Amino acid sequence: MNPNTRRTLEFVLDNLVWFMLLFVLLVFSLFVPNYFQPGIFANIIEASSVLGVMSIGLALVIIAGHMDLSVESVAALAAMAVGIVFCSAGIGMGVQLSPDWLGVPVSLIIALAVGSAIGALNGLLIVKLKMNAFIVTLASYIWVRGVVLALSGGRSAQDLAPAIRWFGVQRLLGLPLTAWIAILCFVVFSLIMAKSRFGRHLIIIGGNQNAAFRAGIKVDRILITSFVLAGAIAALAGWLLAIRTSGATANLGMGLLFNAFAAVVIGGVSLKGGVGALPGVYAGVLLLSAINTAINLMGLPATSTQVIHGLLVLAAVLLDTLKLSIRQKLA
């Protein structure tokens, strides 16, 4: 195989999910009535903002060779904490700060503190006590959701403070600010993964933790940091969710975990660790959102969404295996 063919093949493999996204958008634009219009594409980006942010944290942990099942419940708890403090109806306390804009940083700090604390607890149990990540984060998924139910008593917090809700109302270049926040997160964390020592070490640890330790990399510190980041990023997703819904309910965000896993796997992150890039994850999120939009426009039942997502994940795993096989032949 000549060098040009090899480079072309590697480029296609590295960006396969983007080609899939373009193909899906082209097919839907041709065959789904009213699909090809700027408003639909803006809606696809807007609808993927919360899921996209949550997928970033999940991808970091999976690239490090672990997993975090608690992100969905962490987002719900962060949203409920913000809702209880800053909503004025339901179980909301209606706290008002002066000036009003102070509500934005304070609510964000509350959410991030909640997420970081749970992420740190997960990381310490997994790294320091050598407990299984699946079991620890599954337990967190359950007990954190239980805390949400206990705090809310099954009721909801409504009417989020207008100063915070402002982010969900204002638009820039046709997109809400929440969508721009998600895009900014992908840009920032993509640069961190590509350019920083933390990102490079995280990938090395995911590829071979023992080799990373022998190379002098501070494995424990980086792994705990990845879990803290996953919790904080999930909390940011919860903050965005609270803004988008103007409050919080006890079952807020249910189902996001599995969609986040689907987006991460479709985006090319290997469940074995050590492989994956965040731009691909964003393409995976957009792909899911594009499919959901097409299903809604075609008037198909909601159950079709779950079936298609499940099949997409299976296809992504098969593709991942195929890509690994091709790369081994190219090496």
C-alpha positions in Angstrom: 0.0 0.0 0.0 1.5 3.3 -1.0 1.8 6.2 1.5 -1.0 8.3 0.0 -3.5 5.5 0.2 -2.5 4.8 3.7 -2.9 8.4 4.7 -6.3 8.6 3.0 -7.5 5.4 4.8 -6.3 6.7 8.2 -8.0 10.0 7.6 -11.3 8.2 6.8 -11.0 6.0 9.9 -10.2 8.9 12.1 -13.2 10.9 10.9 -15.6 8.1 10.1 -18.4 9.4 12.4 -18.3 12.8 10.6 -18.8 11.0 7.2 -21.7 9.1 8.8 -23.3 12.3 10.0 -23.0 14.0 6.6 -24.5 10.9 4.9 -27.4 10.8 7.4 -28.1 14.5 6.9 -28.0 14.1 3.1 -30.4 11.1 3.1 -32.8 12.8 5.5 -32.7 16.0 3.6 -33.6 14.1 0.4 -36.3 11.8 1.7 -37.8 13.4 4.8 -40.3 16.2 4.1 -39.3 19.6 5.6 -36.0 18.3 6.9 -33.7 20.5 4.8 -34.1 23.9 6.4 -31.9 26.1 8.7 -34.4 25.9 11.6 -34.2 22.1 11.6 -30.3 22.1 11.7 -30.4 24.8 14.4 -32.8 22.6 16.4 -30.5 19.6 16.0 -27.6 21.6 17.5 -29.8 23.0 20.3 -31.2 19.7 21.2 -27.8 18.1 21.5 -26.4 20.7 24.0 -27.2 18.9 27.3 -26.3 15.5 26.0 -23.2 16.8 24.4 -21.8 18.3 27.6 -22.6 15.2 29.6 -20.9 13.0 27.0 -17.6 15.0 27.4 -17.1 13.9 31.0 -18.2 10.3 30.3 -15.7 10.2 27.3 -12.8 11.3 29.5 -13.4 8.5 32.0 -13.8 5.9 29.3 -10.7 7.1 27.5 -8.9 6.6 30.9 -10.0 3.0 30.8 -12.9 3.2 33.3 -16.6 4.2 33.2 -19.0 6.4 35.1 -22.6 5.4 35.3 -23.5 8.2 37.8 -23.4 11.2 35.3 -27.1 11.2 34.7 -28.1 11.3 38.4 -25.3 13.8 39.1 -26.8 16.1 36.5 -30.3 15.6 38.0 -29.0 16.5 41.5 -27.2 19.5 40.3 -30.3 20.7 38.5 -32.5 20.1 41.5 -30.1 21.9 43.8 -30.2 25.0 41.5 -33.9 24.7 41.2 -34.6 24.5 44.9 -32.5 27.6 45.6 -33.4 29.8 42.6 -36.9 28.7 41.5 -39.8 30.7 42.8 -42.6 28.1 42.4 -43.1 24.5 43.6 -40.5 23.5 46.1 -38.2 26.4 45.0 -37.0 28.8 47.8 -36.9 31.8 45.4 -33.6 33.1 46.7 -32.9 36.5 45.1 -29.4 38.0 45.0 -28.5 41.6 44.4 -27.6 42.4 41.7 -29.6 39.8 39.8 -26.7 38.6 37.6 -25.0 37.2 40.7 -27.5 34.3 40.5 -25.6 33.0 37.4 -22.1 32.4 39.0 -23.6 31.3 42.3 -26.0 28.8 40.7 -23.1 27.5 38.6 -20.8 27.2 41.6 -23.5 25.3 43.5 -24.0 22.8 40.6 -20.2 22.3 40.0 -19.6 21.8 43.7 -22.3 19.1 43.9 -20.9 17.3 40.8 -17.2 17.7 41.8 -17.9 16.2 45.3 -19.7 13.1 43.9 -17.0 12.7 41.2 -14.2 13.0 43.9 -16.0 10.4 46.0 -16.3 8.0 43.0 -12.6 8.6 42.1 -11.3 8.0 45.6 -13.3 4.8 46.1 -12.2 3.4 42.7 -8.5 4.5 42.7 -7.5 4.5 46.4 -9.7 1.5 47.6 -9.3 -0.4 44.3 -13.1 -0.9 44.0 -14.7 -1.8 40.7 -15.7 1.4 38.7 -18.9 -0.2 37.4 -20.1 -1.1 40.9 -19.1 2.2 42.5 -20.7 4.4 39.8 -23.8 2.2 39.6 -24.2 2.6 43.3 -23.8 6.4 42.8 -26.3 6.3 40.0 -28.8 4.9 42.4 -28.1 6.8 45.7 -27.8 10.2 44.0 -31.1 9.7 42.3 -32.5 8.7 45.7 -31.2 12.0 47.1 -33.0 13.9 44.3 -36.2 12.1 45.2 -35.7 12.8 48.9 -35.0 16.5 48.4 -37.9 17.0 46.1 -40.4 14.7 47.7 -41.5 13.9 44.2 -42.4 17.5 43.5 -40.9 19.9 41.1 -39.2 23.3 41.3 -40.5 25.8 38.7 -39.9 29.4 37.4 -36.2 29.7 37.5 -34.8 33.2 38.2 -35.0 35.2 35.0 -31.3 36.2 35.2 -30.3 32.5 35.0 -33.0 31.6 32.5 -31.6 34.4 30.3 -29.0 31.9 28.9 -31.8 29.7 27.6 -33.6 32.6 25.9 -30.9 34.6 24.3 -29.7 33.5 20.9 -26.5 34.2 19.0 -26.3 33.5 15.2 -29.6 31.6 15.4 -28.5 29.3 18.3 -29.3 29.7 22.0 -26.4 30.5 24.3 -26.7 27.0 25.9 -25.8 25.5 22.6 -22.8 27.8 22.3 -21.7 26.8 25.8 -21.8 23.1 24.8 -19.7 23.9 21.6 -17.3 25.9 23.7 -16.9 23.0 26.1 -16.1 20.6 23.3 -13.5 23.1 21.9 -11.8 23.6 25.3 -11.7 20.0 26.3 -10.6 18.9 22.8 -7.6 21.3 23.1 -6.9 20.0 26.6 -6.9 16.4 25.4 -4.8 17.2 22.3 -2.3 19.8 23.7 -2.0 19.3 27.4 0.1 16.8 29.4 -3.0 15.8 31.3 -4.7 14.8 28.0 -1.7 12.8 26.7 -1.3 11.0 30.0 -5.0 10.2 30.2 -4.8 8.4 26.8 -1.6 6.6 27.9 -3.2 5.4 31.1 -6.2 4.2 29.2 -4.0 2.3 26.8 -1.9 0.6 29.5 -2.1 1.7 33.1 0.9 -0.4 34.3 3.1 1.0 31.5 2.0 4.5 32.4 2.9 3.9 36.0 6.4 2.6 35.1 6.9 5.6 32.9 6.5 7.9 35.9 3.0 9.2 35.2 1.0 10.0 38.3 -1.7 7.5 37.5 -3.8 7.9 40.7 -3.9 11.7 40.6 -4.9 11.8 36.9 -7.6 9.1 37.3 -9.1 10.9 40.3 -9.0 14.1 38.4 -10.9 12.5 35.5 -13.7 11.4 37.8 -13.9 14.8 39.4 -14.1 16.4 35.9 -16.7 13.9 34.9 -18.8 14.8 37.9 -18.3 18.6 37.4 -19.1 18.4 33.7 -22.3 16.3 34.4 -23.3 19.0 36.9 -22.8 21.6 34.2 -25.1 19.5 32.0 -27.6 19.6 34.8 -27.3 23.4 35.1 -28.0 23.7 31.4 -31.0 21.3 31.8 -32.4 23.4 34.6 -32.1 26.5 32.4 -33.7 24.8 29.5 -36.7 23.5 31.5 -36.8 26.6 33.8 -36.6 24.3 36.8 -36.2 20.7 37.9 -38.3 17.6 38.5 -37.5 14.4 40.3 -37.1 12.4 37.1 -35.3 15.1 35.2 -32.7 13.7 32.7 -33.8 10.1 32.9 -32.4 8.2 29.9 -29.6 10.6 29.2 -27.0 8.1 30.5 -27.7 5.6 27.8 -27.8 8.2 25.1 -24.5 9.6 26.3 -23.0 6.1 26.1 -24.4 5.7 22.6 -22.9 9.1 21.5 -19.5 8.3 23.0 -19.3 4.8 21.4 -20.6 6.1 18.1 -18.1 8.9 18.3 -15.2 6.5 18.2 -14.2 6.2 21.9 -13.1 2.6 22.6 -14.7 1.0 25.7 -11.3 -0.6 26.2 -9.7 2.8 26.9 -6.9 4.7 25.4 -8.6 5.6 22.1 -11.0 8.4 21.3 -11.3 12.1 20.5 -13.9 14.6 21.6 -14.7 16.0 18.2 -15.8 12.6 17.2 -18.0 12.4 20.3 -19.7 15.7 19.3 -20.4 14.2 15.9 -21.9 11.2 17.6 -24.2 13.5 19.7 -25.2 15.4 16.5 -25.9 12.1 14.7 -28.3 11.0 17.5 -30.0 14.4 17.5 -30.4 14.3 13.7 -32.0 10.9 13.8 -34.3 11.9 16.6 -35.4 15.0 14.6 -36.1 12.8 11.5 -38.2 10.4 13.6 -40.2 13.3 15.0 -40.8 14.7 11.5 -41.8 11.4 10.1 -44.3 10.9 13.0 -42.8 7.5 14.1 -43.5 6.3 17.6 -41.0 7.1 20.3 -40.1 3.5 20.7 -38.4 3.6 17.3 -35.9 6.0 18.7 -34.7 3.4 21.3 -34.5 0.6 18.7 -32.5 2.8 16.3 -30.2 4.0 19.1 -29.6 0.4 20.2 -28.8 -0.7 16.6 -26.5 2.3 16.2 -24.5 1.3 19.3 -24.1 -2.2 18.0 -23.0 -0.9 14.6 -20.6 1.4 16.3 -19.0 -1.4 18.3 -18.7 -3.5 15.2 -17.1 -0.6 13.4 -14.7 -0.1 16.3 -13.6 -3.7 16.0 -13.3 -3.3 12.2 -11.3 -0.1 12.5 -8.9 -1.8 15.1 -8.4 -4.7 12.7 -7.6 -2.3 9.8 -5.2 -0.2 11.9 -3.3 -3.4 13.0 -2.8 -4.3 9.4 -1.7 -0.7 8.6 0.8 -0.8 11.5 
